[in-house]
């Protein structure tokens, strides 16, 4: 996986908002201890649904989250 930009993270998550940690990452850039697990479950669901490309994109974001680590909301996240 290549390093994702903030814009690429948002683009990959647009269709996967869950009203929880994935949505917070999409909307604000916030990463909590719940974010990685939620992304893993979403990737698993995509695979079960036969959405292999979607699963791969969500997995890329999970790797980004694991690399970046926990952080609060990011100022100006939607425009970064």
mmCIF file of the N, C-alpha and C atoms, coordinates in Angstrom:
data_MODEL
# 
_entry.id   MODEL 
# 
loop_
_atom_site.group_PDB 
_atom_site.id 
_atom_site.type_symbol 
_atom_site.label_atom_id 
_atom_site.label_alt_id 
_atom_site.label_comp_id 
_atom_site.label_asym_id 
_atom_site.label_entity_id 
_atom_site.label_seq_id 
_atom_site.pdbx_PDB_ins_code 
_atom_site.Cartn_x 
_atom_site.Cartn_y 
_atom_site.Cartn_z 
_atom_site.occupancy 
_atom_site.B_iso_or_equiv 
_atom_site.pdbx_formal_charge 
_atom_site.auth_seq_id 
_atom_site.auth_comp_id 
_atom_site.auth_asym_id 
_atom_site.auth_atom_id 
_atom_site.pdbx_PDB_model_num 
ATOM 1   N N  . UNK A 1 1  ? 0.833   -1.173  0.000  1.00 0.00 ? 1  UNK A N  1 
ATOM 2   C CA . UNK A 1 1  ? 0.000   0.000   0.000  1.00 0.00 ? 1  UNK A CA 1 
ATOM 3   C C  . UNK A 1 1  ? 0.882   1.243   0.000  1.00 0.00 ? 1  UNK A C  1 
ATOM 4   N N  . UNK A 1 2  ? 0.505   2.215   -0.794 1.00 0.00 ? 2  UNK A N  1 
ATOM 5   C CA . UNK A 1 2  ? 1.192   3.491   -0.756 1.00 0.00 ? 2  UNK A CA 1 
ATOM 6   C C  . UNK A 1 2  ? 0.528   4.353   0.306  1.00 0.00 ? 2  UNK A C  1 
ATOM 7   N N  . UNK A 1 3  ? 1.234   5.358   0.765  1.00 0.00 ? 3  UNK A N  1 
ATOM 8   C CA . UNK A 1 3  ? 0.683   6.249   1.789  1.00 0.00 ? 3  UNK A CA 1 
ATOM 9   C C  . UNK A 1 3  ? -0.506  7.007   1.214  1.00 0.00 ? 3  UNK A C  1 
ATOM 10  N N  . UNK A 1 4  ? -1.609  6.996   1.953  1.00 0.00 ? 4  UNK A N  1 
ATOM 11  C CA . UNK A 1 4  ? -2.805  7.695   1.514  1.00 0.00 ? 4  UNK A CA 1 
ATOM 12  C C  . UNK A 1 4  ? -2.750  9.153   1.949  1.00 0.00 ? 4  UNK A C  1 
ATOM 13  N N  . UNK A 1 5  ? -3.307  10.016  1.127  1.00 0.00 ? 5  UNK A N  1 
ATOM 14  C CA . UNK A 1 5  ? -3.488  11.407  1.525  1.00 0.00 ? 5  UNK A CA 1 
ATOM 15  C C  . UNK A 1 5  ? -4.791  11.504  2.304  1.00 0.00 ? 5  UNK A C  1 
ATOM 16  N N  . UNK A 1 6  ? -4.985  12.618  2.998  1.00 0.00 ? 6  UNK A N  1 
ATOM 17  C CA . UNK A 1 6  ? -6.228  12.825  3.732  1.00 0.00 ? 6  UNK A CA 1 
ATOM 18  C C  . UNK A 1 6  ? -7.420  12.767  2.781  1.00 0.00 ? 6  UNK A C  1 
ATOM 19  N N  . UNK A 1 7  ? -7.269  13.361  1.607  1.00 0.00 ? 7  UNK A N  1 
ATOM 20  C CA . UNK A 1 7  ? -8.336  13.345  0.611  1.00 0.00 ? 7  UNK A CA 1 
ATOM 21  C C  . UNK A 1 7  ? -8.677  11.914  0.190  1.00 0.00 ? 7  UNK A C  1 
ATOM 22  N N  . UNK A 1 8  ? -7.667  11.087  -0.018 1.00 0.00 ? 8  UNK A N  1 
ATOM 23  C CA . UNK A 1 8  ? -7.896  9.700   -0.413 1.00 0.00 ? 8  UNK A CA 1 
ATOM 24  C C  . UNK A 1 8  ? -8.604  8.913   0.688  1.00 0.00 ? 8  UNK A C  1 
ATOM 25  N N  . UNK A 1 9  ? -8.263  9.205   1.943  1.00 0.00 ? 9  UNK A N  1 
ATOM 26  C CA . UNK A 1 9  ? -8.944  8.545   3.064  1.00 0.00 ? 9  UNK A CA 1 
ATOM 27  C C  . UNK A 1 9  ? -10.433 8.882   3.015  1.00 0.00 ? 9  UNK A C  1 
ATOM 28  N N  . UNK A 1 10 ? -10.754 10.162  2.883  1.00 0.00 ? 10 UNK A N  1 
ATOM 29  C CA . UNK A 1 10 ? -12.159 10.569  2.833  1.00 0.00 ? 10 UNK A CA 1 
ATOM 30  C C  . UNK A 1 10 ? -12.873 9.939   1.636  1.00 0.00 ? 10 UNK A C  1 
ATOM 31  N N  . UNK A 1 11 ? -12.221 9.921   0.492  1.00 0.00 ? 11 UNK A N  1 
ATOM 32  C CA . UNK A 1 11 ? -12.844 9.354   -0.707 1.00 0.00 ? 11 UNK A CA 1 
ATOM 33  C C  . UNK A 1 11 ? -13.157 7.869   -0.512 1.00 0.00 ? 11 UNK A C  1 
ATOM 34  N N  . UNK A 1 12 ? -12.251 7.138   0.115  1.00 0.00 ? 12 UNK A N  1 
ATOM 35  C CA . UNK A 1 12 ? -12.464 5.702   0.324  1.00 0.00 ? 12 UNK A CA 1 
ATOM 36  C C  . UNK A 1 12 ? -13.555 5.431   1.350  1.00 0.00 ? 12 UNK A C  1 
ATOM 37  N N  . UNK A 1 13 ? -13.763 6.357   2.279  1.00 0.00 ? 13 UNK A N  1 
ATOM 38  C CA . UNK A 1 13 ? -14.747 6.140   3.343  1.00 0.00 ? 13 UNK A CA 1 
ATOM 39  C C  . UNK A 1 13 ? -16.128 6.695   3.033  1.00 0.00 ? 13 UNK A C  1 
ATOM 40  N N  . UNK A 1 14 ? -16.250 7.492   1.996  1.00 0.00 ? 14 UNK A N  1 
ATOM 41  C CA . UNK A 1 14 ? -17.525 8.173   1.697  1.00 0.00 ? 14 UNK A CA 1 
ATOM 42  C C  . UNK A 1 14 ? -18.722 7.217   1.748  1.00 0.00 ? 14 UNK A C  1 
ATOM 43  N N  . UNK A 1 15 ? -18.608 6.053   1.161  1.00 0.00 ? 15 UNK A N  1 
ATOM 44  C CA . UNK A 1 15 ? -19.731 5.109   1.099  1.00 0.00 ? 15 UNK A CA 1 
ATOM 45  C C  . UNK A 1 15 ? -19.840 4.218   2.330  1.00 0.00 ? 15 UNK A C  1 
ATOM 46  N N  . UNK A 1 16 ? -18.948 4.384   3.300  1.00 0.00 ? 16 UNK A N  1 
ATOM 47  C CA . UNK A 1 16 ? -18.898 3.456   4.437  1.00 0.00 ? 16 UNK A CA 1 
ATOM 48  C C  . UNK A 1 16 ? -19.183 4.121   5.775  1.00 0.00 ? 16 UNK A C  1 
ATOM 49  N N  . UNK A 1 17 ? -19.761 5.297   5.767  1.00 0.00 ? 17 UNK A N  1 
ATOM 50  C CA . UNK A 1 17 ? -20.048 5.980   7.019  1.00 0.00 ? 17 UNK A CA 1 
ATOM 51  C C  . UNK A 1 17 ? -21.038 5.144   7.835  1.00 0.00 ? 17 UNK A C  1 
ATOM 52  N N  . UNK A 1 18 ? -20.782 5.095   9.134  1.00 0.00 ? 18 UNK A N  1 
ATOM 53  C CA . UNK A 1 18 ? -21.543 4.205   10.016 1.00 0.00 ? 18 UNK A CA 1 
ATOM 54  C C  . UNK A 1 18 ? -22.222 4.928   11.176 1.00 0.00 ? 18 UNK A C  1 
ATOM 55  N N  . UNK A 1 19 ? -22.100 6.247   11.234 1.00 0.00 ? 19 UNK A N  1 
ATOM 56  C CA . UNK A 1 19 ? -22.640 6.977   12.372 1.00 0.00 ? 19 UNK A CA 1 
ATOM 57  C C  . UNK A 1 19 ? -21.780 6.843   13.617 1.00 0.00 ? 19 UNK A C  1 
ATOM 58  N N  . UNK A 1 20 ? -20.636 6.205   13.483 1.00 0.00 ? 20 UNK A N  1 
ATOM 59  C CA . UNK A 1 20 ? -19.731 5.972   14.603 1.00 0.00 ? 20 UNK A CA 1 
ATOM 60  C C  . UNK A 1 20 ? -18.305 6.342   14.232 1.00 0.00 ? 20 UNK A C  1 
ATOM 61  N N  . UNK A 1 21 ? -17.343 5.487   14.579 1.00 0.00 ? 21 UNK A N  1 
ATOM 62  C CA . UNK A 1 21 ? -15.933 5.835   14.387 1.00 0.00 ? 21 UNK A CA 1 
ATOM 63  C C  . UNK A 1 21 ? -15.527 6.042   12.925 1.00 0.00 ? 21 UNK A C  1 
ATOM 64  N N  . UNK A 1 22 ? -16.130 5.309   12.005 1.00 0.00 ? 22 UNK A N  1 
ATOM 65  C CA . UNK A 1 22 ? -15.784 5.515   10.594 1.00 0.00 ? 22 UNK A CA 1 
ATOM 66  C C  . UNK A 1 22 ? -16.290 6.881   10.141 1.00 0.00 ? 22 UNK A C  1 
ATOM 67  N N  . UNK A 1 23 ? -17.480 7.241   10.557 1.00 0.00 ? 23 UNK A N  1 
ATOM 68  C CA . UNK A 1 23 ? -18.024 8.564   10.207 1.00 0.00 ? 23 UNK A CA 1 
ATOM 69  C C  . UNK A 1 23 ? -17.198 9.680   10.817 1.00 0.00 ? 23 UNK A C  1 
ATOM 70  N N  . UNK A 1 24 ? -16.742 9.494   12.063 1.00 0.00 ? 24 UNK A N  1 
ATOM 71  C CA . UNK A 1 24 ? -15.912 10.538  12.688 1.00 0.00 ? 24 UNK A CA 1 
ATOM 72  C C  . UNK A 1 24 ? -14.599 10.715  11.941 1.00 0.00 ? 24 UNK A C  1 
ATOM 73  N N  . UNK A 1 25 ? -14.008 9.617   11.497 1.00 0.00 ? 25 UNK A N  1 
ATOM 74  C CA . UNK A 1 25 ? -12.789 9.729   10.701 1.00 0.00 ? 25 UNK A CA 1 
ATOM 75  C C  . UNK A 1 25 ? -13.101 10.446  9.392  1.00 0.00 ? 25 UNK A C  1 
ATOM 76  N N  . UNK A 1 26 ? -14.170 10.074  8.725  1.00 0.00 ? 26 UNK A N  1 
ATOM 77  C CA . UNK A 1 26 ? -14.552 10.709  7.466  1.00 0.00 ? 26 UNK A CA 1 
ATOM 78  C C  . UNK A 1 26 ? -14.806 12.206  7.651  1.00 0.00 ? 26 UNK A C  1 
ATOM 79  N N  . UNK A 1 27 ? -15.550 12.561  8.684  1.00 0.00 ? 27 UNK A N  1 
ATOM 80  C CA . UNK A 1 27 ? -15.989 13.942  8.869  1.00 0.00 ? 27 UNK A CA 1 
ATOM 81  C C  . UNK A 1 27 ? -14.943 14.854  9.516  1.00 0.00 ? 27 UNK A C  1 
ATOM 82  N N  . UNK A 1 28 ? -14.157 14.302  10.451 1.00 0.00 ? 28 UNK A N  1 
ATOM 83  C CA . UNK A 1 28 ? -13.270 15.163  11.246 1.00 0.00 ? 28 UNK A CA 1 
ATOM 84  C C  . UNK A 1 28 ? -11.812 14.725  11.278 1.00 0.00 ? 28 UNK A C  1 
ATOM 85  N N  . UNK A 1 29 ? -11.516 13.521  10.819 1.00 0.00 ? 29 UNK A N  1 
ATOM 86  C CA . UNK A 1 29 ? -10.153 13.007  10.896 1.00 0.00 ? 29 UNK A CA 1 
ATOM 87  C C  . UNK A 1 29 ? -9.814  12.373  12.230 1.00 0.00 ? 29 UNK A C  1 
ATOM 88  N N  . UNK A 1 30 ? -10.798 12.344  13.140 1.00 0.00 ? 30 UNK A N  1 
ATOM 89  C CA . UNK A 1 30 ? -10.562 11.764  14.470 1.00 0.00 ? 30 UNK A CA 1 
ATOM 90  C C  . UNK A 1 30 ? -10.329 10.262  14.357 1.00 0.00 ? 30 UNK A C  1 
ATOM 91  N N  . UNK A 1 31 ? -9.329  9.785   15.099 1.00 0.00 ? 31 UNK A N  1 
ATOM 92  C CA . UNK A 1 31 ? -9.034  8.352   15.171 1.00 0.00 ? 31 UNK A CA 1 
ATOM 93  C C  . UNK A 1 31 ? -9.021  7.964   16.641 1.00 0.00 ? 31 UNK A C  1 
ATOM 94  N N  . UNK A 1 32 ? -9.869  6.996   17.000 1.00 0.00 ? 32 UNK A N  1 
ATOM 95  C CA . UNK A 1 32 ? -9.920  6.490   18.372 1.00 0.00 ? 32 UNK A CA 1 
ATOM 96  C C  . UNK A 1 32 ? -9.549  5.015   18.373 1.00 0.00 ? 32 UNK A C  1 
ATOM 97  N N  . UNK A 1 33 ? -9.533  4.428   19.555 1.00 0.00 ? 33 UNK A N  1 
ATOM 98  C CA . UNK A 1 33 ? -9.221  3.002   19.640 1.00 0.00 ? 33 UNK A CA 1 
ATOM 99  C C  . UNK A 1 33 ? -10.286 2.152   18.953 1.00 0.00 ? 33 UNK A C  1 
ATOM 100 N N  . UNK A 1 34 ? -11.464 2.698   18.702 1.00 0.00 ? 34 UNK A N  1 
ATOM 101 C CA . UNK A 1 34 ? -12.540 1.966   18.028 1.00 0.00 ? 34 UNK A CA 1 
ATOM 102 C C  . UNK A 1 34 ? -12.424 1.999   16.506 1.00 0.00 ? 34 UNK A C  1 
ATOM 103 N N  . UNK A 1 35 ? -11.674 2.945   15.971 1.00 0.00 ? 35 UNK A N  1 
ATOM 104 C CA . UNK A 1 35 ? -11.649 3.173   14.529 1.00 0.00 ? 35 UNK A CA 1 
ATOM 105 C C  . UNK A 1 35 ? -11.089 1.971   13.774 1.00 0.00 ? 35 UNK A C  1 
ATOM 106 N N  . UNK A 1 36 ? -9.953  1.454   14.200 1.00 0.00 ? 36 UNK A N  1 
ATOM 107 C CA . UNK A 1 36 ? -9.317  0.337   13.495 1.00 0.00 ? 36 UNK A CA 1 
ATOM 108 C C  . UNK A 1 36 ? -10.236 -0.882  13.469 1.00 0.00 ? 36 UNK A C  1 
ATOM 109 N N  . UNK A 1 37 ? -10.850 -1.201  14.618 1.00 0.00 ? 37 UNK A N  1 
ATOM 110 C CA . UNK A 1 37 ? -11.746 -2.357  14.693 1.00 0.00 ? 37 UNK A CA 1 
ATOM 111 C C  . UNK A 1 37 ? -12.959 -2.174  13.774 1.00 0.00 ? 37 UNK A C  1 
ATOM 112 N N  . UNK A 1 38 ? -13.522 -0.976  13.762 1.00 0.00 ? 38 UNK A N  1 
ATOM 113 C CA . UNK A 1 38 ? -14.691 -0.702  12.915 1.00 0.00 ? 38 UNK A CA 1 
ATOM 114 C C  . UNK A 1 38 ? -14.338 -0.855  11.437 1.00 0.00 ? 38 UNK A C  1 
ATOM 115 N N  . UNK A 1 39 ? -13.163 -0.392  11.064 1.00 0.00 ? 39 UNK A N  1 
ATOM 116 C CA . UNK A 1 39 ? -12.725 -0.532  9.674  1.00 0.00 ? 39 UNK A CA 1 
ATOM 117 C C  . UNK A 1 39 ? -12.518 -2.000  9.307  1.00 0.00 ? 39 UNK A C  1 
ATOM 118 N N  . UNK A 1 40 ? -11.948 -2.762  10.225 1.00 0.00 ? 40 UNK A N  1 
ATOM 119 C CA . UNK A 1 40 ? -11.758 -4.189  9.986  1.00 0.00 ? 40 UNK A CA 1 
ATOM 120 C C  . UNK A 1 40 ? -13.079 -4.915  9.788  1.00 0.00 ? 40 UNK A C  1 
ATOM 121 N N  . UNK A 1 41 ? -14.059 -4.584  10.624 1.00 0.00 ? 41 UNK A N  1 
ATOM 122 C CA . UNK A 1 41 ? -15.380 -5.213  10.485 1.00 0.00 ? 41 UNK A CA 1 
ATOM 123 C C  . UNK A 1 41 ? -16.040 -4.802  9.168  1.00 0.00 ? 41 UNK A C  1 
ATOM 124 N N  . UNK A 1 42 ? -15.865 -3.536  8.783  1.00 0.00 ? 42 UNK A N  1 
ATOM 125 C CA . UNK A 1 42 ? -16.457 -3.073  7.523  1.00 0.00 ? 42 UNK A CA 1 
ATOM 126 C C  . UNK A 1 42 ? -15.800 -3.766  6.332  1.00 0.00 ? 42 UNK A C  1 
ATOM 127 N N  . UNK A 1 43 ? -14.474 -3.916  6.362  1.00 0.00 ? 43 UNK A N  1 
ATOM 128 C CA . UNK A 1 43 ? -13.779 -4.621  5.289  1.00 0.00 ? 43 UNK A CA 1 
ATOM 129 C C  . UNK A 1 43 ? -14.247 -6.072  5.201  1.00 0.00 ? 43 UNK A C  1 
ATOM 130 N N  . UNK A 1 44 ? -14.421 -6.725  6.351  1.00 0.00 ? 44 UNK A N  1 
ATOM 131 C CA . UNK A 1 44 ? -14.917 -8.103  6.367  1.00 0.00 ? 44 UNK A CA 1 
ATOM 132 C C  . UNK A 1 44 ? -16.311 -8.185  5.740  1.00 0.00 ? 44 UNK A C  1 
ATOM 133 N N  . UNK A 1 45 ? -17.171 -7.213  6.077  1.00 0.00 ? 45 UNK A N  1 
ATOM 134 C CA . UNK A 1 45 ? -18.523 -7.211  5.525  1.00 0.00 ? 45 UNK A CA 1 
ATOM 135 C C  . UNK A 1 45 ? -18.494 -7.011  4.010  1.00 0.00 ? 45 UNK A C  1 
ATOM 136 N N  . UNK A 1 46 ? -17.613 -6.129  3.549  1.00 0.00 ? 46 UNK A N  1 
ATOM 137 C CA . UNK A 1 46 ? -17.485 -5.923  2.105  1.00 0.00 ? 46 UNK A CA 1 
ATOM 138 C C  . UNK A 1 46 ? -17.077 -7.216  1.413  1.00 0.00 ? 46 UNK A C  1 
ATOM 139 N N  . UNK A 1 47 ? -16.129 -7.945  1.999  1.00 0.00 ? 47 UNK A N  1 
ATOM 140 C CA . UNK A 1 47 ? -15.697 -9.219  1.412  1.00 0.00 ? 47 UNK A CA 1 
ATOM 141 C C  . UNK A 1 47 ? -16.843 -10.215 1.376  1.00 0.00 ? 47 UNK A C  1 
ATOM 142 N N  . UNK A 1 48 ? -17.601 -10.301 2.465  1.00 0.00 ? 48 UNK A N  1 
ATOM 143 C CA . UNK A 1 48 ? -18.742 -11.225 2.512  1.00 0.00 ? 48 UNK A CA 1 
ATOM 144 C C  . UNK A 1 48 ? -19.778 -10.877 1.456  1.00 0.00 ? 48 UNK A C  1 
ATOM 145 N N  . UNK A 1 49 ? -19.894 -9.580  1.164  1.00 0.00 ? 49 UNK A N  1 
ATOM 146 C CA . UNK A 1 49 ? -20.857 -9.110  0.174  1.00 0.00 ? 49 UNK A CA 1 
ATOM 147 C C  . UNK A 1 49 ? -20.310 -9.171  -1.260 1.00 0.00 ? 49 UNK A C  1 
ATOM 148 N N  . UNK A 1 50 ? -19.095 -9.701  -1.411 1.00 0.00 ? 50 UNK A N  1 
ATOM 149 C CA . UNK A 1 50 ? -18.498 -9.825  -2.729 1.00 0.00 ? 50 UNK A CA 1 
ATOM 150 C C  . UNK A 1 50 ? -17.949 -8.522  -3.288 1.00 0.00 ? 50 UNK A C  1 
ATOM 151 N N  . UNK A 1 51 ? -17.725 -7.552  -2.423 1.00 0.00 ? 51 UNK A N  1 
ATOM 152 C CA . UNK A 1 51 ? -17.201 -6.238  -2.831 1.00 0.00 ? 51 UNK A CA 1 
ATOM 153 C C  . UNK A 1 51 ? -15.698 -6.195  -2.538 1.00 0.00 ? 51 UNK A C  1 
ATOM 154 N N  . UNK A 1 52 ? -14.952 -6.975  -3.297 1.00 0.00 ? 52 UNK A N  1 
ATOM 155 C CA . UNK A 1 52 ? -13.523 -7.125  -3.016 1.00 0.00 ? 52 UNK A CA 1 
ATOM 156 C C  . UNK A 1 52 ? -12.748 -5.816  -3.149 1.00 0.00 ? 52 UNK A C  1 
ATOM 157 N N  . UNK A 1 53 ? -13.059 -5.018  -4.159 1.00 0.00 ? 53 UNK A N  1 
ATOM 158 C CA . UNK A 1 53 ? -12.356 -3.746  -4.334 1.00 0.00 ? 53 UNK A CA 1 
ATOM 159 C C  . UNK A 1 53 ? -12.652 -2.797  -3.172 1.00 0.00 ? 53 UNK A C  1 
ATOM 160 N N  . UNK A 1 54 ? -13.904 -2.755  -2.748 1.00 0.00 ? 54 UNK A N  1 
ATOM 161 C CA . UNK A 1 54 ? -14.276 -1.924  -1.594 1.00 0.00 ? 54 UNK A CA 1 
ATOM 162 C C  . UNK A 1 54 ? -13.540 -2.405  -0.343 1.00 0.00 ? 54 UNK A C  1 
ATOM 163 N N  . UNK A 1 55 ? -13.485 -3.709  -0.155 1.00 0.00 ? 55 UNK A N  1 
ATOM 164 C CA . UNK A 1 55 ? -12.796 -4.276  1.008  1.00 0.00 ? 55 UNK A CA 1 
ATOM 165 C C  . UNK A 1 55 ? -11.331 -3.867  1.014  1.00 0.00 ? 55 UNK A C  1 
ATOM 166 N N  . UNK A 1 56 ? -10.709 -3.901  -0.149 1.00 0.00 ? 56 UNK A N  1 
ATOM 167 C CA . UNK A 1 56 ? -9.303  -3.515  -0.250 1.00 0.00 ? 56 UNK A CA 1 
ATOM 168 C C  . UNK A 1 56 ? -9.108  -2.032  0.095  1.00 0.00 ? 56 UNK A C  1 
ATOM 169 N N  . UNK A 1 57 ? -10.018 -1.190  -0.378 1.00 0.00 ? 57 UNK A N  1 
ATOM 170 C CA . UNK A 1 57 ? -9.912  0.241   -0.084 1.00 0.00 ? 57 UNK A CA 1 
ATOM 171 C C  . UNK A 1 57 ? -10.080 0.516   1.410  1.00 0.00 ? 57 UNK A C  1 
ATOM 172 N N  . UNK A 1 58 ? -11.036 -0.164  2.047  1.00 0.00 ? 58 UNK A N  1 
ATOM 173 C CA . UNK A 1 58 ? -11.240 0.019   3.484  1.00 0.00 ? 58 UNK A CA 1 
ATOM 174 C C  . UNK A 1 58 ? -10.019 -0.513  4.247  1.00 0.00 ? 58 UNK A C  1 
ATOM 175 N N  . UNK A 1 59 ? -9.455  -1.602  3.790  1.00 0.00 ? 59 UNK A N  1 
ATOM 176 C CA . UNK A 1 59 ? -8.245  -2.145  4.420  1.00 0.00 ? 59 UNK A CA 1 
ATOM 177 C C  . UNK A 1 59 ? -7.084  -1.166  4.301  1.00 0.00 ? 59 UNK A C  1 
ATOM 178 N N  . UNK A 1 60 ? -6.968  -0.489  3.164  1.00 0.00 ? 60 UNK A N  1 
ATOM 179 C CA . UNK A 1 60 ? -5.939  0.547   3.009  1.00 0.00 ? 60 UNK A CA 1 
ATOM 180 C C  . UNK A 1 60 ? -6.110  1.637   4.065  1.00 0.00 ? 60 UNK A C  1 
ATOM 181 N N  . UNK A 1 61 ? -7.362  2.032   4.311  1.00 0.00 ? 61 UNK A N  1 
ATOM 182 C CA . UNK A 1 61 ? -7.617  3.058   5.326  1.00 0.00 ? 61 UNK A CA 1 
ATOM 183 C C  . UNK A 1 61 ? -7.278  2.519   6.717  1.00 0.00 ? 61 UNK A C  1 
ATOM 184 N N  . UNK A 1 62 ? -7.579  1.246   6.968  1.00 0.00 ? 62 UNK A N  1 
ATOM 185 C CA . UNK A 1 62 ? -7.231  0.645   8.263  1.00 0.00 ? 62 UNK A CA 1 
ATOM 186 C C  . UNK A 1 62 ? -5.721  0.685   8.483  1.00 0.00 ? 62 UNK A C  1 
ATOM 187 N N  . UNK A 1 63 ? -4.956  0.438   7.432  1.00 0.00 ? 63 UNK A N  1 
ATOM 188 C CA . UNK A 1 63 ? -3.492  0.509   7.546  1.00 0.00 ? 63 UNK A CA 1 
ATOM 189 C C  . UNK A 1 63 ? -3.051  1.946   7.815  1.00 0.00 ? 63 UNK A C  1 
ATOM 190 N N  . UNK A 1 64 ? -3.694  2.901   7.180  1.00 0.00 ? 64 UNK A N  1 
ATOM 191 C CA . UNK A 1 64 ? -3.421  4.331   7.439  1.00 0.00 ? 64 UNK A CA 1 
ATOM 192 C C  . UNK A 1 64 ? -3.675  4.637   8.917  1.00 0.00 ? 64 UNK A C  1 
ATOM 193 N N  . UNK A 1 65 ? -4.818  4.177   9.436  1.00 0.00 ? 65 UNK A N  1 
ATOM 194 C CA . UNK A 1 65 ? -5.186  4.425   10.829 1.00 0.00 ? 65 UNK A CA 1 
ATOM 195 C C  . UNK A 1 65 ? -4.169  3.804   11.773 1.00 0.00 ? 65 UNK A C  1 
ATOM 196 N N  . UNK A 1 66 ? -3.745  2.601   11.467 1.00 0.00 ? 66 UNK A N  1 
ATOM 197 C CA . UNK A 1 66 ? -2.759  1.916   12.309 1.00 0.00 ? 66 UNK A CA 1 
ATOM 198 C C  . UNK A 1 66 ? -1.428  2.671   12.311 1.00 0.00 ? 66 UNK A C  1 
ATOM 199 N N  . UNK A 1 67 ? -1.046  3.216   11.174 1.00 0.00 ? 67 UNK A N  1 
ATOM 200 C CA . UNK A 1 67 ? 0.203   3.965   11.066 1.00 0.00 ? 67 UNK A CA 1 
ATOM 201 C C  . UNK A 1 67 ? 0.129   5.301   11.796 1.00 0.00 ? 67 UNK A C  1 
ATOM 202 N N  . UNK A 1 68 ? -0.984  6.013   11.615 1.00 0.00 ? 68 UNK A N  1 
ATOM 203 C CA . UNK A 1 68 ? -1.142  7.344   12.201 1.00 0.00 ? 68 UNK A CA 1 
ATOM 204 C C  . UNK A 1 68 ? -1.364  7.264   13.709 1.00 0.00 ? 68 UNK A C  1 
ATOM 205 N N  . UNK A 1 69 ? -2.160  6.311   14.153 1.00 0.00 ? 69 UNK A N  1 
ATOM 206 C CA . UNK A 1 69 ? -2.464  6.172   15.568 1.00 0.00 ? 69 UNK A CA 1 
ATOM 207 C C  . UNK A 1 69 ? -3.594  7.092   15.999 1.00 0.00 ? 69 UNK A C  1 
ATOM 208 N N  . UNK A 1 70 ? -3.951  6.992   17.275 1.00 0.00 ? 70 UNK A N  1 
ATOM 209 C CA . UNK A 1 70 ? -5.058  7.788   17.802 1.00 0.00 ? 70 UNK A CA 1 
ATOM 210 C C  . UNK A 1 70 ? -4.734  9.276   17.723 1.00 0.00 ? 70 UNK A C  1 
ATOM 211 N N  . UNK A 1 71 ? -5.785  10.048  17.430 1.00 0.00 ? 71 UNK A N  1 
ATOM 212 C CA . UNK A 1 71 ? -5.632  11.501  17.401 1.00 0.00 ? 71 UNK A CA 1 
ATOM 213 C C  . UNK A 1 71 ? -7.016  12.144  17.520 1.00 0.00 ? 71 UNK A C  1 
ATOM 214 N N  . UNK A 1 72 ? -7.050  13.379  17.994 1.00 0.00 ? 72 UNK A N  1 
ATOM 215 C CA . UNK A 1 72 ? -8.324  14.100  18.059 1.00 0.00 ? 72 UNK A CA 1 
ATOM 216 C C  . UNK A 1 72 ? -8.728  14.576  16.661 1.00 0.00 ? 72 UNK A C  1 
ATOM 217 N N  . UNK A 1 73 ? -9.871  15.222  16.585 1.00 0.00 ? 73 UNK A N  1 
ATOM 218 C CA . UNK A 1 73 ? -10.311 15.799  15.322 1.00 0.00 ? 73 UNK A CA 1 
ATOM 219 C C  . UNK A 1 73 ? -9.216  16.711  14.765 1.00 0.00 ? 73 UNK A C  1 
ATOM 220 N N  . UNK A 1 74 ? -9.071  16.714  13.463 1.00 0.00 ? 74 UNK A N  1 
ATOM 221 C CA . UNK A 1 74 ? -8.014  17.468  12.789 1.00 0.00 ? 74 UNK A CA 1 
ATOM 222 C C  . UNK A 1 74 ? -8.592  18.791  12.266 1.00 0.00 ? 74 UNK A C  1 
ATOM 223 N N  . UNK A 1 75 ? -8.014  19.928  12.654 1.00 0.00 ? 75 UNK A N  1 
ATOM 224 C CA . UNK A 1 75 ? -8.504  21.211  12.134 1.00 0.00 ? 75 UNK A CA 1 
ATOM 225 C C  . UNK A 1 75 ? -8.487  21.230  10.599 1.00 0.00 ? 75 UNK A C  1 
ATOM 226 N N  . UNK A 1 76 ? -9.540  21.740  10.017 1.00 0.00 ? 76 UNK A N  1 
ATOM 227 C CA . UNK A 1 76 ? -9.663  21.876  8.552  1.00 0.00 ? 76 UNK A CA 1 
ATOM 228 C C  . UNK A 1 76 ? -9.604  20.541  7.815  1.00 0.00 ? 76 UNK A C  1 
ATOM 229 N N  . UNK A 1 77 ? -9.942  19.458  8.455  1.00 0.00 ? 77 UNK A N  1 
ATOM 230 C CA . UNK A 1 77 ? -9.876  18.134  7.845  1.00 0.00 ? 77 UNK A CA 1 
ATOM 231 C C  . UNK A 1 77 ? -10.561 18.055  6.481  1.00 0.00 ? 77 UNK A C  1 
ATOM 232 N N  . UNK A 1 78 ? -11.784 18.567  6.341  1.00 0.00 ? 78 UNK A N  1 
ATOM 233 C CA . UNK A 1 78 ? -12.448 18.426  5.039  1.00 0.00 ? 78 UNK A CA 1 
ATOM 234 C C  . UNK A 1 78 ? -11.738 19.123  3.878  1.00 0.00 ? 78 UNK A C  1 
ATOM 235 N N  . UNK A 1 79 ? -10.880 20.056  4.168  1.00 0.00 ? 79 UNK A N  1 
ATOM 236 C CA . UNK A 1 79 ? -10.206 20.789  3.103  1.00 0.00 ? 79 UNK A CA 1 
ATOM 237 C C  . UNK A 1 79 ? -8.737  20.423  2.940  1.00 0.00 ? 79 UNK A C  1 
ATOM 238 N N  . UNK A 1 80 ? -8.276  19.465  3.699  1.00 0.00 ? 80 UNK A N  1 
ATOM 239 C CA . UNK A 1 80 ? -6.869  19.065  3.626  1.00 0.00 ? 80 UNK A CA 1 
ATOM 240 C C  . UNK A 1 80 ? -6.625  18.162  2.455  1.00 0.00 ? 80 UNK A C  1 
# 
